[in-house]
Amino acid sequence: MVVMEGSLSKWTNVMKGWQYRWFVLDDNSGLLTYYTSKEKMMRGARRGCVRLKGAVIGIDDEDDSTFTITVDHKTFHFQARDAEEREKWVRALEDTIFRHGNRTLWDNHRPPPTIKDFDNKVSEADAYLQLMIDQTKNLEERIKTMVDSDEKAKCQVILEHANVMLDNIKHSIVLLQIAKNTAHPINGIYQMRPGPSQNISPTIAEASDVTGTVVQQGIELGSECVENSRRHSRTMELVHGGTPTSLVVPPMSYSSSEGEEDFYDANDSPFTPGSQQPTPTSLRSFDEEAQTVLPIGNKQPASLPPNVRTPSVRQDSLLSSGVGNLDYDALYEDDDEFDVEIESHGSVIRHLLSQVKIGMDLTKVVLPTFILERRSLLEMYADYFAHPDLFLKIADLKDPRDRMVQVVKWYLSSYHAGRKSAVAKKPYNPILGEIFRCHWDFPESKEEESPVPEGPVPWCNKNQLTFIAEQVSHHPPISAFYAEHYNKRISFNAHVYTKSKFLGLSVCVYNIGQGIVSVLDHDEEYIVTFPNGYGRSILTVPWIELGGTVTITCHKTGYSSNIEFLTKPFYGNKKHKVNAEVFGPDDKKPFLSISGEWNGVMEAKWPDKDQLQDAELFIDVNALHTIKKQVKPISQQEANESRRLWKEVTAGLKFNDIDKATSAKQTLEQKQRDEAKERKEAGLEWRTKLFLKCQEDGWMYMKPLKQRLLQTSNT
């Protein structure tokens, strides 16, 4: 059955680019077949086909017309005319993939079923059917001897229902035999249904005779879904009197070799030195988003790379007791992530993806524990100040132009420190009311500096940069955070609403909100927005990238900046690119252009300087010294502070005890649901403790530095 057909463009290679093709989606066979034109389709001259069984659809959130199909270790790239047409194709493809995928669901802990297993099950069904037939005949005989009319009428109703059920079971067994012949044809060729002289169980034979129903011989696939071999067809015509009856099914997705080569991103391998390399025969068709997914197996992988440490006996005993001498603080300071877990649980991810649709909001989807990073999202926001000296330098500069450039430099340097692992993982979703506090020391900090008891971190002094964050909303998930340095008279207030979207092979997280850098001595506010985050290759080795346009504006001085985080194009290997332009008041041309990688080197060009001058180094984030944040020990933290809340989850992840981590996570989440239910029943609303909701500016810290300094000056 043809579900959909029409024109799309298909990416061939860098030399030929996009090429027009006519596509036909057939639901019976689960094939997307393409031709060079509609006329060629009418003549059956197929160019290639894509098998949809086990395929994964992917879209690019920054391009509303393209999509991909990944299957058979290949990734095919397609382009529709517009977003509406892409949506129609994606929905139709998803439905076909879903239907074909559900036909082969199997427990990953067990070996895959064989034809013998299938035959055994059909034989068992046939045996049970025969027992039911015998019971039905006994019921018929009993009815004949009944005297009570009421009882006889009741039994007659039961008999009628039983006969209907028997007929359905008989036909189901027949259809199973047909399905077997379709899915596993002999020598790859569809065979006709066995005739009366062939070996077939009596009950199944009876199913086609009792009601006089003739079972269709074979399954109609449609000419566009079957590879016609002229020589084979000619042979069949000679054997069967001019009527070809055998249809060859392609073993995997392919494209015609007549001058057209499919694009495979073979240079973008996620394998690292020391890990298992793909075999030479698979290098050409290897794609980082379509490599083989390992079965889940046991909790602990059978064999691990030599650089992965397994829990010791002492660690296991500490985890099992949940108490003892386990240093929970050290768990958060250790950046060593157990990266192998994502790939070894690939089948779990694949099962999860089969339950969601392209474009679905993942906010309420429960994700598996093993993909989590060992810290809360609130703590991750503190990484904006991994280089606090760059942030504080903004307040030291006298010229507004220099301050604007420094804001851009601090902002561009603030993202690389948040990536603690080569594998992209998701931080914990903060619990409503959860808080995180920390501070940074500087070499020039003095012990005798007076404390700031009314500040965000009361035990810190005036020469320390302090940070506090609170989860102010759960649905939608909104985090608010604030940082300040008392002596420098500078602060940063921000709120972020995270909204996730499923893109097939990727997940996009929209960071909706803004931050405000307040330079109090100059009465300036720099308003910044945030890029989107993308988790790529989620079926294999996930990696993170940023995308989208960000703005930085200062309304008082008129300076502004446009920053564009560029996502990796599928036909190239450039990752993590960023471009930025900085404008003066009322200027249409930038006085500074910046380009490079946000996790590496960025260079600057000043158009007002010598045009022949080479670009100069703007910043190299890997050469920067990271100042470690200071966090109060967990034993001294309040009950709602991040590290104390999530310590058991963190311990489980650290020692690869996924069951323990999952149980601890579920306990926290259930407690949050119970508290929400109690508030609803009591008619109470949640009240934040540190941030207030403002109509225009989102969420603002209740006691910002600017407000406290004004109160001090008025007293």
Summary of the structure (lengths in Angstrom):
residues: 715
radius of gyration: 32.5
end to end distance: 81.6
largest distance: 113.3
contacts: 2095
relative contact order: 0.09
helix: 33%
strand: 25%
